[in-house]
Amino acid sequence: MKDAKELLEILTLDNIGNNNFNGESKDIGSPNVFGGQVLAQALNAAYRTIPKQRILHSLHAYFLEAGNLNLPITYSVQTIRDGGSFSTRRVTAHQQEKTIFILACSFHKQEEGYEHQVEMKKEIKQPEELLSWTDMLNQFGDFLPQKTKEFLAIERPIDFKPLHVPNPLERKDLPPVVDVWFKLKGEAKGLDLAIKQQVLTYISDYNILTACLNPNASVASFGNTQMASLDHSMWFYRDFDFDDWLLFSIESPNTFGARGFARGNIFTRDGKLVASVAQEGLMRPIKKK
């Protein structure tokens, strides 16, 4: 995938009847289906059964099995409740006879209420001052580990610009934080909020577990650690647009027992809080044979 148009095509499922939907997968450099894709496709299926005036406010998901890139995924939506203000759906994802994923999500009619939010970090570098993943590959490709080089070379519909880029040749422990600007490639104007939430959900599975790896970076890396998303939760607050950069600010409070936990907030460039994310992931050291 090279731009927003191709991403939206992947996230839009085929309706096969009785609240069942089929989706295909795209390779992003992992041997298995990307968790963000499954999250966003499941959300697309749920939204197809929701009254138009209701908007997603939270989702909670578990990844049960690794998805096979070569098989279609069927998403089955169960209507749990349609109340006066909220609608709740449960989505189960299958490949052949195997259940690979479950999602619970809740939708709320728009209402007026009190308001406050945390502030975005101050005095941080703007995207124009930073290198993207593609820039890093072009400038430092000859010095990068082969797996990192192959990962950065994959064409993606999103540009990422991390605020801090560790030197892969300098193995040292780092703070358990990650701040990264991101922006869709290609035309992204005029998207309705439901579609923007699906795209944001897709993007939210990128970068988050890096914060868990950082405190042990002197001995741990993506090359010697088996990593996978175990669960994923999001809460959505305010409308936003993809025509400018957004900031994903992530921290990891804990890593223990081959699992890492991270949480983060997503802001517009002018500091409006759009969504919050939490994820626990597998972080299993690969033992040398």
TORKOLLUM-433718 format. One record per residue (C-alpha): z, y, x. Coordinates in Angstrom, 3 decimals. Example, Ala and Ser with C-alpha at 12.3 -4.5 7.8 and 13.67 -1.06 7.14 Angstrom:
2
<Z->7.800&Y->-4.500&X->12.300>;
<Z->7.140&Y->-1.060&X->13.670>;
This chain:
289
<Z->0.000&Y->0.000&X->0.000>;
<Z->-0.933&Y->3.389&X->1.352>;
<Z->0.056&Y->5.917&X->-1.334>;
<Z->1.848&Y->6.626&X->-4.628>;
<Z->-1.101&Y->5.416&X->-6.720>;
<Z->-1.032&Y->1.935&X->-5.185>;
<Z->2.769&Y->1.772&X->-5.466>;
<Z->2.634&Y->2.608&X->-9.179>;
<Z->0.029&Y->-0.117&X->-9.702>;
<Z->2.397&Y->-2.708&X->-8.187>;
<Z->5.372&Y->-1.496&X->-10.228>;
<Z->3.505&Y->-1.548&X->-13.561>;
<Z->3.778&Y->-5.076&X->-14.978>;
<Z->1.483&Y->-7.082&X->-17.258>;
<Z->2.921&Y->-7.636&X->-20.742>;
<Z->2.572&Y->-11.347&X->-21.575>;
<Z->4.447&Y->-11.167&X->-24.891>;
<Z->7.933&Y->-11.756&X->-26.291>;
<Z->9.516&Y->-9.265&X->-23.857>;
<Z->8.124&Y->-11.138&X->-20.847>;
<Z->6.201&Y->-9.378&X->-18.069>;
<Z->4.379&Y->-10.543&X->-14.945>;
<Z->4.243&Y->-8.824&X->-11.555>;
<Z->2.600&Y->-9.352&X->-8.184>;
<Z->4.070&Y->-8.687&X->-4.732>;
<Z->3.082&Y->-6.729&X->-1.627>;
<Z->4.111&Y->-7.540&X->1.940>;
<Z->6.150&Y->-4.786&X->3.662>;
<Z->6.843&Y->-6.726&X->6.857>;
<Z->9.401&Y->-9.220&X->5.600>;
<Z->8.695&Y->-12.945&X->5.105>;
<Z->10.047&Y->-12.611&X->1.546>;
<Z->9.529&Y->-10.295&X->-1.413>;
<Z->11.018&Y->-6.824&X->-0.806>;
<Z->14.187&Y->-6.332&X->-2.842>;
<Z->13.248&Y->-2.788&X->-3.850>;
<Z->10.051&Y->-4.095&X->-5.408>;
<Z->11.945&Y->-6.614&X->-7.556>;
<Z->14.462&Y->-3.947&X->-8.588>;
<Z->11.762&Y->-1.494&X->-9.628>;
<Z->9.608&Y->-4.079&X->-11.392>;
<Z->12.620&Y->-5.351&X->-13.355>;
<Z->13.367&Y->-1.768&X->-14.349>;
<Z->9.754&Y->-1.321&X->-15.440>;
<Z->10.143&Y->-4.378&X->-17.691>;
<Z->13.390&Y->-3.070&X->-19.183>;
<Z->11.957&Y->0.385&X->-19.841>;
<Z->9.082&Y->-1.175&X->-21.806>;
<Z->11.631&Y->-2.249&X->-24.457>;
<Z->13.620&Y->1.017&X->-24.659>;
<Z->13.274&Y->3.824&X->-27.235>;
<Z->11.361&Y->6.711&X->-25.616>;
<Z->14.160&Y->9.262&X->-25.897>;
<Z->16.614&Y->7.224&X->-23.793>;
<Z->16.833&Y->7.481&X->-20.010>;
<Z->18.291&Y->5.080&X->-17.453>;
<Z->21.740&Y->6.076&X->-16.204>;
<Z->22.859&Y->2.944&X->-14.302>;
<Z->21.746&Y->-0.455&X->-13.046>;
<Z->23.539&Y->-3.380&X->-11.432>;
<Z->21.633&Y->-6.272&X->-9.879>;
<Z->22.067&Y->-9.497&X->-7.915>;
<Z->19.488&Y->-11.077&X->-5.621>;
<Z->19.900&Y->-14.836&X->-6.068>;
<Z->17.004&Y->-16.391&X->-4.130>;
<Z->14.391&Y->-15.150&X->-1.687>;
<Z->11.169&Y->-14.314&X->-3.504>;
<Z->7.884&Y->-15.994&X->-2.519>;
<Z->5.203&Y->-13.409&X->-1.710>;
<Z->2.425&Y->-15.746&X->-2.846>;
<Z->3.749&Y->-16.424&X->-6.363>;
<Z->3.783&Y->-14.100&X->-9.392>;
<Z->7.185&Y->-13.028&X->-10.717>;
<Z->7.974&Y->-13.259&X->-14.432>;
<Z->10.539&Y->-10.798&X->-15.809>;
<Z->12.253&Y->-11.714&X->-19.087>;
<Z->14.068&Y->-8.919&X->-20.934>;
<Z->16.988&Y->-9.572&X->-23.270>;
<Z->18.164&Y->-6.858&X->-25.664>;
<Z->21.950&Y->-6.763&X->-25.355>;
<Z->22.654&Y->-3.688&X->-27.464>;
<Z->21.036&Y->-0.652&X->-29.061>;
<Z->23.858&Y->1.656&X->-30.112>;
<Z->23.956&Y->5.216&X->-31.346>;
<Z->23.823&Y->6.674&X->-27.814>;
<Z->23.290&Y->3.794&X->-25.379>;
<Z->20.909&Y->0.861&X->-24.984>;
<Z->21.659&Y->-2.085&X->-22.683>;
<Z->19.203&Y->-4.631&X->-21.303>;
<Z->19.451&Y->-7.763&X->-19.168>;
<Z->16.433&Y->-8.753&X->-17.074>;
<Z->15.978&Y->-12.139&X->-15.395>;
<Z->13.256&Y->-12.671&X->-12.774>;
<Z->11.707&Y->-16.126&X->-12.287>;
<Z->9.214&Y->-17.735&X->-9.955>;
<Z->8.085&Y->-21.013&X->-11.456>;
<Z->11.375&Y->-22.682&X->-12.518>;
<Z->13.591&Y->-20.746&X->-10.088>;
<Z->15.684&Y->-17.724&X->-11.095>;
<Z->15.560&Y->-15.297&X->-8.178>;
<Z->17.163&Y->-12.131&X->-9.577>;
<Z->19.202&Y->-10.688&X->-12.454>;
<Z->19.582&Y->-7.079&X->-13.575>;
<Z->21.784&Y->-5.311&X->-16.104>;
<Z->20.814&Y->-1.735&X->-16.932>;
<Z->21.960&Y->0.922&X->-19.391>;
<Z->20.040&Y->3.795&X->-20.980>;
<Z->21.510&Y->6.931&X->-22.562>;
<Z->20.146&Y->9.546&X->-24.931>;
<Z->20.166&Y->13.035&X->-23.434>;
<Z->23.372&Y->14.942&X->-24.166>;
<Z->25.127&Y->18.162&X->-23.072>;
<Z->28.405&Y->17.890&X->-21.130>;
<Z->30.525&Y->19.049&X->-18.191>;
<Z->29.011&Y->19.171&X->-14.728>;
<Z->29.933&Y->18.984&X->-11.041>;
<Z->28.548&Y->17.264&X->-7.941>;
<Z->29.320&Y->16.710&X->-4.255>;
<Z->27.480&Y->18.920&X->-1.782>;
<Z->24.706&Y->17.801&X->0.501>;
<Z->25.480&Y->17.941&X->4.224>;
<Z->25.034&Y->21.418&X->5.632>;
<Z->23.107&Y->22.519&X->8.708>;
<Z->20.957&Y->19.409&X->8.936>;
<Z->17.459&Y->19.365&X->10.376>;
<Z->14.631&Y->19.803&X->7.903>;
<Z->11.795&Y->17.238&X->7.626>;
<Z->9.366&Y->19.525&X->9.461>;
<Z->11.576&Y->19.292&X->12.556>;
<Z->11.654&Y->15.472&X->12.624>;
<Z->9.414&Y->12.549&X->13.491>;
<Z->8.230&Y->10.117&X->10.832>;
<Z->8.073&Y->6.361&X->11.358>;
<Z->4.337&Y->6.762&X->12.011>;
<Z->4.984&Y->9.555&X->14.536>;
<Z->7.487&Y->7.321&X->16.347>;
<Z->4.970&Y->4.502&X->16.539>;
<Z->2.249&Y->6.800&X->17.868>;
<Z->4.471&Y->8.502&X->20.465>;
<Z->6.749&Y->5.679&X->21.598>;
<Z->4.940&Y->2.492&X->20.583>;
<Z->4.534&Y->1.276&X->24.163>;
<Z->8.305&Y->1.359&X->24.678>;
<Z->9.447&Y->-0.184&X->21.379>;
<Z->10.486&Y->-3.833&X->20.901>;
<Z->7.613&Y->-5.855&X->19.461>;
<Z->9.307&Y->-6.516&X->16.099>;
<Z->10.091&Y->-2.832&X->15.650>;
<Z->6.544&Y->-1.907&X->16.564>;
<Z->5.103&Y->-4.387&X->14.052>;
<Z->7.427&Y->-3.115&X->11.304>;
<Z->6.500&Y->0.534&X->11.885>;
<Z->2.779&Y->-0.321&X->11.937>;
<Z->2.758&Y->-1.571&X->8.334>;
<Z->1.087&Y->0.831&X->5.913>;
<Z->3.543&Y->2.155&X->3.303>;
<Z->3.373&Y->4.558&X->0.350>;
<Z->6.411&Y->6.490&X->1.637>;
<Z->7.010&Y->8.671&X->4.686>;
<Z->10.479&Y->8.334&X->6.227>;
<Z->11.980&Y->10.855&X->8.658>;
<Z->15.434&Y->9.834&X->9.948>;
<Z->17.695&Y->12.573&X->11.268>;
<Z->18.904&Y->10.411&X->14.136>;
<Z->16.703&Y->7.935&X->16.005>;
<Z->18.645&Y->5.609&X->18.345>;
<Z->17.082&Y->4.668&X->21.646>;
<Z->16.229&Y->0.927&X->21.320>;
<Z->16.605&Y->0.558&X->25.090>;
<Z->20.108&Y->2.052&X->25.071>;
<Z->22.361&Y->-0.472&X->23.347>;
<Z->25.487&Y->1.328&X->22.162>;
<Z->27.595&Y->1.416&X->19.013>;
<Z->26.852&Y->4.247&X->16.591>;
<Z->28.625&Y->5.905&X->13.648>;
<Z->28.275&Y->4.025&X->10.327>;
<Z->25.994&Y->6.663&X->8.809>;
<Z->22.272&Y->7.123&X->8.216>;
<Z->20.540&Y->10.255&X->6.929>;
<Z->16.829&Y->10.018&X->6.216>;
<Z->14.354&Y->12.304&X->4.492>;
<Z->11.629&Y->10.607&X->2.446>;
<Z->8.525&Y->11.609&X->0.514>;
<Z->5.804&Y->9.799&X->-1.389>;
<Z->2.329&Y->9.803&X->0.134>;
<Z->-0.546&Y->10.969&X->-2.042>;
<Z->-0.494&Y->12.636&X->-5.451>;
<Z->2.881&Y->12.408&X->-7.203>;
<Z->2.818&Y->15.337&X->-9.647>;
<Z->3.274&Y->14.966&X->-13.383>;
<Z->5.228&Y->11.689&X->-13.358>;
<Z->7.646&Y->11.246&X->-16.238>;
<Z->11.331&Y->10.653&X->-15.475>;
<Z->11.194&Y->6.933&X->-16.283>;
<Z->8.450&Y->6.369&X->-13.676>;
<Z->10.229&Y->8.539&X->-11.107>;
<Z->13.392&Y->6.472&X->-11.542>;
<Z->11.439&Y->3.260&X->-10.963>;
<Z->9.908&Y->4.659&X->-7.763>;
<Z->13.292&Y->5.953&X->-6.563>;
<Z->14.792&Y->2.508&X->-7.190>;
<Z->12.055&Y->0.959&X->-5.055>;
<Z->12.757&Y->3.378&X->-2.195>;
<Z->16.551&Y->2.967&X->-2.405>;
<Z->16.423&Y->-0.511&X->-0.842>;
<Z->14.991&Y->0.942&X->2.378>;
<Z->17.323&Y->2.056&X->5.224>;
<Z->20.632&Y->1.429&X->3.458>;
<Z->21.862&Y->-1.590&X->5.466>;
<Z->21.101&Y->0.158&X->8.747>;
<Z->24.381&Y->2.043&X->8.300>;
<Z->26.194&Y->-1.322&X->8.331>;
<Z->24.478&Y->-2.377&X->11.559>;
<Z->25.112&Y->0.850&X->13.485>;
<Z->28.809&Y->0.317&X->14.418>;
<Z->27.868&Y->-2.923&X->16.198>;
<Z->24.535&Y->-1.777&X->17.609>;
<Z->25.592&Y->-2.624&X->21.178>;
<Z->25.362&Y->-6.319&X->20.292>;
<Z->23.623&Y->-6.468&X->16.892>;
<Z->20.031&Y->-5.635&X->15.975>;
<Z->17.455&Y->-6.467&X->13.322>;
<Z->16.059&Y->-8.995&X->15.789>;
<Z->19.245&Y->-11.067&X->16.153>;
<Z->20.754&Y->-10.631&X->12.679>;
<Z->19.732&Y->-12.304&X->9.428>;
<Z->19.813&Y->-9.541&X->6.835>;
<Z->19.165&Y->-9.578&X->3.090>;
<Z->20.215&Y->-7.579&X->0.041>;
<Z->22.860&Y->-9.416&X->-2.009>;
<Z->23.511&Y->-6.918&X->-4.775>;
<Z->22.431&Y->-3.382&X->-5.637>;
<Z->23.760&Y->-0.699&X->-7.962>;
<Z->22.466&Y->2.763&X->-8.819>;
<Z->23.592&Y->5.667&X->-10.965>;
<Z->21.082&Y->8.325&X->-12.028>;
<Z->22.060&Y->11.920&X->-12.790>;
<Z->19.453&Y->14.681&X->-12.792>;
<Z->15.689&Y->15.000&X->-13.105>;
<Z->13.723&Y->15.623&X->-9.908>;
<Z->10.199&Y->15.617&X->-8.487>;
<Z->8.472&Y->13.787&X->-5.670>;
<Z->6.371&Y->16.777&X->-4.594>;
<Z->8.923&Y->17.646&X->-1.869>;
<Z->11.184&Y->15.720&X->0.518>;
<Z->14.413&Y->14.100&X->-0.684>;
<Z->17.416&Y->13.172&X->1.468>;
<Z->19.119&Y->9.750&X->1.371>;
<Z->22.569&Y->10.205&X->2.935>;
<Z->24.222&Y->6.825&X->3.584>;
<Z->27.597&Y->5.626&X->4.904>;
<Z->29.063&Y->2.161&X->5.452>;
<Z->32.834&Y->1.814&X->4.837>;
<Z->32.996&Y->-1.843&X->5.850>;
<Z->31.324&Y->-4.830&X->7.486>;
<Z->33.160&Y->-8.166&X->7.524>;
<Z->32.573&Y->-11.888&X->6.975>;
<Z->28.789&Y->-11.721&X->7.536>;
<Z->28.464&Y->-9.066&X->4.813>;
<Z->28.015&Y->-5.317&X->5.083>;
<Z->28.653&Y->-2.701&X->2.398>;
<Z->26.929&Y->0.680&X->2.215>;
<Z->26.777&Y->3.515&X->-0.283>;
<Z->24.788&Y->6.710&X->-0.409>;
<Z->23.654&Y->9.769&X->-2.329>;
<Z->20.120&Y->11.027&X->-2.868>;
<Z->19.558&Y->14.806&X->-2.930>;
<Z->16.631&Y->17.145&X->-3.457>;
<Z->15.906&Y->19.490&X->-0.564>;
<Z->17.795&Y->22.306&X->-2.328>;
<Z->20.913&Y->20.115&X->-2.664>;
<Z->20.699&Y->18.817&X->-6.229>;
<Z->22.323&Y->15.358&X->-6.507>;
<Z->19.783&Y->12.991&X->-8.080>;
<Z->21.345&Y->9.531&X->-7.778>;
<Z->23.967&Y->7.394&X->-6.027>;
<Z->23.407&Y->3.932&X->-4.550>;
<Z->25.673&Y->1.067&X->-3.457>;
<Z->24.665&Y->-2.212&X->-1.857>;
<Z->26.227&Y->-5.221&X->-0.169>;
<Z->24.013&Y->-7.199&X->2.152>;
<Z->24.061&Y->-10.356&X->4.202>;
<Z->24.540&Y->-9.640&X->7.912>;
<Z->24.671&Y->-13.031&X->9.596>;
<Z->24.424&Y->-13.188&X->13.393>;
<Z->21.649&Y->-15.565&X->14.433>;
<Z->23.117&Y->-18.156&X->16.773>;
<Z->21.112&Y->-19.022&X->19.833>;
<Z->19.969&Y->-22.630&X->19.956>;
